[in-house]
Amino acid sequence: MRSPNDEPSAGNSPTGVPAGTPAAPQRPERRSPRRRALLFSGGTALVLGAAGLVIPAPYVLESPGPTFNTIGEIGDSPLITINGEQTYPTAGELALTTVFVSGGPNGAVNMGEVVASWLDPEDAVLPVDFVYPPGTTRGEIQEGNAAAMTSSQESAVAAALDQLEIPFTEELSVAGVMEDAPAEGILEAGDILLSVDGTEVTDVESLREALNETDGAPARITVRRDGQEQTLEVTPVLGENGTYQMGAYLSIDFTFPFEVEIALENVGGASAGMMFALGIIDKLTPGELTEGRNFAGTGTIDADGRVGPIGGIEQKMVGAAAAGAEFFLAPEANCDEVVGNIPEGLEVVSVETLDQALNAVETLAAGNTAEGLARCSG
């Protein structure tokens, strides 16, 4: 028998001509103009296709990122450290979830990467203008994400302490004034807002209610400026959202009775607020909130404990499941994106407040089912 590498033997040549007999010369095959054109166009298409795969594409790609246990450690240090107050041992996980984002101002992606993400059910492909306003720079994104993370941490501490009924102070201050707004030339950056027509204001909601009470009439705004109280007059105007406004940028300043440090680098945005708050509560209360079980979640939070929607929840659920989470806390406002996209083996509960999130963790950690807890439904 012949193997594929055998040489032909005498009298059995591949041309059927006896070995040693010269074969008649063969005329080279001539390609037709049509065939040459097809070969040329096919080669050109291959070259253009290959080039297209490396050309920058106007898309943003989102893929599952890592999780971080808020009651655990990063490196050799706790993610959350509380100084000046009694803390208690914790177990299990209360993990915040993240999303890897590439493209747009963060650095262009090419069509090859876009196609790969299109084919990956765990990724999302979005037009860059859908995610970032035109002209946004990478520096602006980083600065905005860092500011949002700082704000979310402060709001998380406030929400946690409010949930535990630990007193702290909260002041509403003027960060700036809009051009041609009612407050221009009257309020100044750094003013601490104290009251409107005698009604105390401590947060944005109480200020909004007080301004709406004026019904557009001139309002007496009492502020503390350079340590001295002053009463100024501002006439609010009706905004596009149907509420009366002064045209001032506001910020909330908290003073807490002890120090809470959150050590999380290279992660931006406000979506970890709820999980920070749960981690702080766990550390400040006796017993193990999770009973050693693994929870993950996402959601913004304000000082009053309201949980808000976030982006990339599909990728965050995938990342949570991959990290071993049993339960996932999702903002109720994201339920439309949750339905039909829950990874196998992950139990998802929807929440609107920190109180609901805390109740869900306590219920599930105790071994009870999710029956009676809010769920996302189609």
PyMOL commands that set and color helices and strands:
alter all, ss='L'
color gray80, all
select helices_A, chain A and resi 33-54+104-106+111-119+128-131+138-163+204-214+273-284+313-322+332-338+354-365
alter helices_A, ss='H'
color red, helices_A
select strands_A, chain A and resi 56-57+59-69+73-74+77-78+80-83+93-103+109-110+124-127+169-177+192-196+199-200+219-225+228-234+237-238+244-245+248-255+259-262+294-297+300-301+307-308+327-331+347-351
alter strands_A, ss='S'
color yellow, strands_A
deselect
rebuild
show_as cartoon
